[in-house]
């Protein structure tokens, strides 16, 4: 996303400042950074919070100074404050698409169809948040819809981290050696699971599959090398460009949709080149808000 923002803000001749707290769970640090940026005199701001309470504090601080604020990779309106636009993808729907791909992989392994196949899935959860809830709920819904005979043999937080994902998967495999698929709420956790399984002598895309969400460069590199199974590509570079374009319109006094939905697509080794070339990207559209209600974003 930063690369996309850099690309577009350079064209606009804007100065870009990118900051992040020390960790995913450093909510106080997040608020402090926003307050410091506002003191520096930024003209506009886009945030990607984990905690909605900290986001409200940040939004209200920006509102008080009359600085337009957007949210990226996030389409859930906050309880208070005014946000110019929420820009991101449908996490539930994307996870459901990834589940369908996972069902097909397991079915192919057992030489049957997705609706008839049996198999075992382990879910690596992120830090407890709407992100983790939506990505887990959508994936489970997809399994129920496309491969109802597959069993979820465990789910545990790996805190969005590769190292923790590896640790959790190692224990899971010791308990259940024949896990067919690891699903991570983020790619990094699924990569950790893939590495752990390899250490135990298993072969990815043969003995087991590893899938996750994000489509970040390390994952795309692993897909190219045949060391990962599938990712939900959310086009972070192009999402960054979209944020900058929306910010430009807001600063020019133009209207932008409150929810600007960006696309997501399941990326495998088969369509990786098309994804990298931008052939799978579709223009963002006005979308539905996403709430933590255990239901699909789009009914």
Residue pairs with C-beta under 8 A, 6 or more apart in sequence:
1 72
1 73
1 236
1 237
1 239
1 240
1 243
2 18
2 240
3 237
3 240
4 236
4 237
4 238
4 239
4 240
4 241
4 242
4 243
4 244
5 16
5 18
5 240
5 241
5 243
5 244
6 16
6 240
7 237
7 240
7 241
8 240
8 241
8 244
8 245
9 15
9 16
9 244
12 244
12 248
14 244
17 37
17 40
17 42
19 33
19 37
20 33
21 27
21 29
21 30
21 32
21 33
22 29
23 29
24 50
24 127
24 159
24 160
25 50
25 127
25 159
27 49
27 50
27 51
27 53
27 54
28 54
30 47
30 49
30 50
30 51
30 54
30 58
31 54
31 57
31 58
31 61
34 45
34 47
34 57
34 58
34 61
34 62
35 58
35 61
37 45
38 45
38 61
38 62
38 65
38 67
42 67
43 67
43 251
44 67
44 68
44 69
44 70
44 247
44 250
44 251
45 62
45 67
45 68
45 69
45 70
46 69
46 70
46 71
46 72
46 87
46 243
46 247
47 55
47 58
47 59
47 69
47 70
47 71
47 72
47 74
48 71
48 72
48 73
48 74
49 55
49 58
49 71
49 74
50 127
50 129
50 131
51 129
52 76
52 78
52 79
52 130
55 71
55 78
56 78
56 79
56 80
56 81
58 69
59 69
59 78
59 80
59 81
59 82
59 83
60 80
60 81
62 68
62 69
62 81
63 69
63 81
63 82
68 84
68 247
68 250
68 251
69 81
69 82
69 83
69 84
70 83
70 84
70 85
70 86
70 87
70 243
70 246
70 247
70 250
71 78
71 83
71 85
71 86
71 87
71 88
72 87
72 88
72 239
72 240
72 243
73 87
73 88
73 89
73 234
73 236
73 239
74 86
74 87
74 88
75 86
75 87
75 88
75 89
75 90
75 259
75 260
75 261
75 287
75 289
75 290
75 297
76 86
76 130
76 289
76 290
76 291
76 292
77 83
77 86
77 258
77 289
83 258
84 246
84 250
84 256
85 246
85 250
85 256
85 257
85 258
85 259
85 260
86 258
86 259
86 260
86 289
87 239
87 242
87 243
87 246
87 260
87 262
87 284
88 234
88 239
88 260
88 261
88 262
89 234
89 239
89 261
89 262
89 263
89 264
90 261
90 264
90 287
90 288
90 290
90 297
90 298
91 131
91 134
91 135
91 138
91 213
91 290
91 297
92 134
92 135
92 137
92 138
92 141
92 290
92 295
92 296
92 297
93 138
93 264
93 296
93 297
93 298
94 135
94 138
94 213
94 232
94 234
94 264
95 134
95 135
95 136
95 137
95 138
95 139
95 142
95 213
95 232
96 138
96 139
96 141
96 142
96 145
96 296
97 142
97 232
97 264
97 265
97 266
98 139
98 142
98 183
98 211
98 213
98 230
98 231
98 232
98 266
99 138
99 139
99 140
99 141
99 142
99 143
99 145
99 146
99 183
100 114
100 142
100 145
100 146
100 266
101 211
101 230
101 266
101 268
102 121
102 142
102 143
102 147
102 181
102 183
102 209
102 211
102 229
102 230
103 114
103 117
103 142
103 143
103 146
103 147
103 150
104 114
104 146
105 181
105 209
105 211
105 229
105 230
106 114
106 117
106 119
106 121
106 147
106 150
106 180
106 181
106 209
107 113
107 114
107 116
107 117
107 147
109 119
109 180
109 206
109 209
110 117
110 118
110 119
114 146
114 147
115 146
115 147
115 148
115 149
116 149
117 147
117 149
117 150
118 149
118 150
118 151
119 147
119 149
119 150
119 151
119 180
119 181
120 150
120 151
120 152
120 153
120 176
120 178
120 179
120 180
120 181
121 143
121 150
121 151
121 152
121 153
121 179
121 180
121 181
121 182
121 183
122 152
122 153
122 154
122 155
122 169
122 172
122 176
122 179
122 181
122 182
122 183
122 193
123 136
123 139
123 140
123 152
123 154
123 155
123 156
123 183
123 184
123 185
124 155
124 156
124 157
124 158
124 165
124 168
124 169
124 182
124 183
124 184
124 185
124 189
124 190
124 192
124 193
125 132
125 136
125 155
125 156
125 157
125 158
125 185
126 132
126 135
126 157
126 158
126 159
126 160
126 185
126 186
126 189
127 157
127 159
127 160
128 157
130 290
130 292
131 185
132 157
132 185
133 292
133 294
134 290
134 292
134 297
135 185
135 213
136 155
136 185
137 294
138 296
139 183
140 152
141 296
143 150
143 152
150 180
153 172
153 176
153 179
154 172
154 175
154 176
156 168
156 172
157 164
157 168
158 164
158 165
158 167
158 168
158 184
158 189
158 192
160 185
160 186
160 188
160 189
161 188
161 189
161 192
162 188
162 189
162 191
162 192
162 195
163 192
164 189
164 192
165 184
165 188
165 189
165 190
165 191
165 192
165 193
165 196
166 192
166 193
166 195
166 196
167 192
167 196
168 189
168 192
168 193
169 182
169 192
169 193
169 196
169 197
170 196
170 199
170 200
172 179
172 193
173 179
173 196
173 197
173 200
173 202
177 200
179 197
179 208
180 208
180 209
181 208
181 209
181 210
181 211
181 229
182 190
182 193
182 194
182 197
182 208
182 209
182 210
182 211
183 190
183 211
183 212
184 190
184 191
184 192
184 193
184 210
184 211
184 212
184 213
185 212
185 213
186 212
186 213
186 214
187 212
187 213
187 214
187 215
187 216
187 218
187 219
187 228
187 231
188 212
188 214
188 216
188 218
189 212
190 210
190 211
190 212
190 228
191 210
191 212
191 218
191 219
191 222
191 228
193 210
194 204
194 210
194 222
194 227
194 228
197 204
197 207
197 208
197 210
198 204
202 208
204 210
204 226
204 227
204 228
204 229
205 226
205 229
209 229
209 230
210 228
210 229
211 228
211 229
211 230
211 231
212 219
212 231
212 232
213 231
213 232
213 234
214 231
214 232
214 233
214 234
214 236
215 231
215 232
215 233
215 234
215 235
215 236
215 267
215 275
216 236
219 228
219 231
220 231
220 267
220 272
220 275
220 276
222 228
223 230
223 231
223 267
223 268
223 269
223 272
224 269
224 272
226 269
229 268
230 266
230 267
230 268
231 266
231 267
232 264
232 265
232 266
232 267
233 264
233 265
233 266
233 267
233 275
233 280
234 262
234 264
235 262
235 263
235 264
235 265
235 281
238 262
238 278
238 281
239 262
242 260
242 262
242 284
246 256
246 260
249 255
249 256
250 256
257 285
257 286
257 287
258 289
259 286
259 287
259 288
259 289
260 284
260 285
260 286
260 287
261 284
261 285
261 286
261 287
261 288
262 284
263 280
263 281
263 282
263 284
265 271
265 275
265 280
267 275
267 280
271 280
274 280
287 297
287 298
288 297
288 298
289 297
290 297
